[in-house]
Amino acid sequence: MWKIGEIRIFVLKRAADNKQIIARLQPIQESTIHQTLGWEGEVVKLNGYIVSEEDRLALKSLVASGTTFPLTGYGTDYGDFLVSNVNFDQENVVSQTLRTDLPCDSPVFSFTLELFEEI
């Protein structure tokens, strides 16, 4: 089972990327000049499902919190992350079986979550 903070999520895909921040100047008479300004920490992207309107709103509220939350999955602690972005789509589900502690007619949402690693 995966959790961000205390919110249960069902992850289908986990991806991560890193990038360097490079400014590019383009003078009129000369060639392009690149300046390295630093690098970002790891950006983690999760795709999965979340069940219930309450958990969807709780996950949505993490975007505006400005604090870090632990990300855990199947006994592994991935560290603390800031929630940068989250997108939801409600799935057309007749009866959900992901969370047996909730009613079978609870709504199911697919999500894409972008997390910034705490540096």
C-alpha positions in Angstrom: 0.0 0.0 0.0 1.2 3.5 -0.8 0.7 6.7 1.2 1.4 10.3 0.8 1.1 11.8 4.3 -1.7 9.7 5.7 -3.7 9.5 2.4 -3.9 6.0 0.9 -3.2 5.9 -2.9 -3.0 3.1 -5.4 0.1 3.7 -7.6 0.2 2.2 -11.1 3.3 4.0 -12.3 6.2 5.8 -10.7 8.7 7.9 -12.7 11.4 10.4 -11.8 13.6 12.8 -13.5 16.4 15.3 -12.8 17.4 18.4 -14.7 19.9 21.1 -14.7 18.8 24.7 -14.9 20.6 26.4 -17.8 20.1 30.0 -18.9 20.8 30.6 -22.6 21.7 34.1 -23.8 21.5 34.9 -27.4 23.5 38.0 -28.2 22.8 39.8 -31.6 26.4 39.7 -32.9 27.9 36.7 -31.1 27.2 33.0 -30.6 24.9 31.6 -27.9 26.3 31.7 -24.3 25.1 29.1 -21.7 25.2 29.8 -18.0 24.6 27.0 -15.5 22.5 28.2 -12.6 22.2 25.0 -10.6 20.1 21.9 -10.7 16.8 20.7 -9.4 16.3 17.8 -6.9 14.5 14.7 -8.1 11.0 15.2 -9.5 8.8 12.2 -8.9 5.7 11.6 -10.9 3.0 9.1 -9.8 0.0 7.8 -11.7 -2.7 5.8 -9.9 -6.1 5.7 -8.3 -7.7 7.2 -5.2 -11.1 6.2 -3.8 -13.6 8.7 -2.3 -14.3 12.3 -2.7 -12.8 12.9 0.8 -9.4 11.5 -0.1 -9.5 13.4 -3.4 -10.0 16.7 -1.6 -7.4 15.8 1.0 -4.8 15.0 -1.8 -5.8 18.3 -3.5 -5.2 20.2 -0.3 -1.6 19.1 -0.2 -0.8 21.3 -3.2 -1.5 24.5 -1.2 0.0 23.4 2.1 3.6 24.5 1.6 4.9 21.6 3.7 6.5 18.3 3.0 4.9 14.9 3.3 6.4 11.4 3.6 6.0 9.1 0.6 5.9 5.4 1.5 5.1 2.3 -0.5 5.1 -1.3 0.4 7.5 -0.9 3.4 9.8 1.6 1.7 10.2 5.2 2.8 11.0 7.3 -0.3 11.6 10.5 1.7 9.8 13.7 2.2 8.3 15.6 -0.8 6.4 18.8 -1.6 3.3 18.3 -3.7 3.7 20.4 -6.8 0.8 19.4 -8.9 -2.1 17.0 -9.0 -4.7 16.2 -11.7 -7.8 14.1 -11.4 -10.2 12.3 -13.7 -13.2 10.5 -12.3 -13.4 6.9 -13.6 -16.7 5.3 -14.8 -16.8 2.5 -12.2 -20.0 0.7 -11.2 -18.6 -0.9 -8.0 -15.2 -0.2 -6.5 -13.2 -3.0 -4.8 -9.9 -1.2 -4.2 -10.9 -0.1 -0.7 -13.2 -2.6 1.1 -13.4 -0.2 4.1 -15.5 2.2 1.9 -18.9 1.7 0.3 -18.8 -0.1 -3.0 -20.4 2.9 -4.7 -17.6 5.3 -3.7 -16.2 7.3 -6.6 -12.9 6.3 -8.0 -10.5 8.9 -9.4 -7.3 8.4 -11.5 -4.6 10.9 -10.6 -1.3 12.2 -11.8 0.8 13.6 -9.0 4.1 15.6 -9.3 6.3 15.7 -6.2 9.5 17.7 -5.5 12.1 16.1 -3.3 13.0 17.9 -0.1 16.5 19.1 -0.4 
